[in-house]
């Protein structure tokens, strides 16, 4: 971290000249709420194309959600691993993830199953 103190001198023996920021010649536009854009679906006028694109997005989001659930389950199983010195009970995992304790137990079991399947 640089030390505060006198400014270093330039080769000419004078302290460095700092430039001021340029002044604005206009006011920036007032912050108005931007229109919501959802993957430009609102711009599609052909209903067939809109259905196709919306379906593609729905499938992609569902696949991403499924994958995220697998990662949640794996993490829950790792946190509940009794071989860890800092192993957490299902209730603590449920509280941390915003789940019920029963759901946390099921996710821990699912995560352990996923871990057994992976090489």
Secondary structure, DSSP 8 states (H G I E B T S, - for coil): ----SS--B-TTSSB---------SS-----------STTGGG---HHHHHHHHHHHHHHHHHHHHHHHHHHHHHHHHHT-TTSTT---HHHHHHHHT--HHHHHHHHHHHHHHHHH--
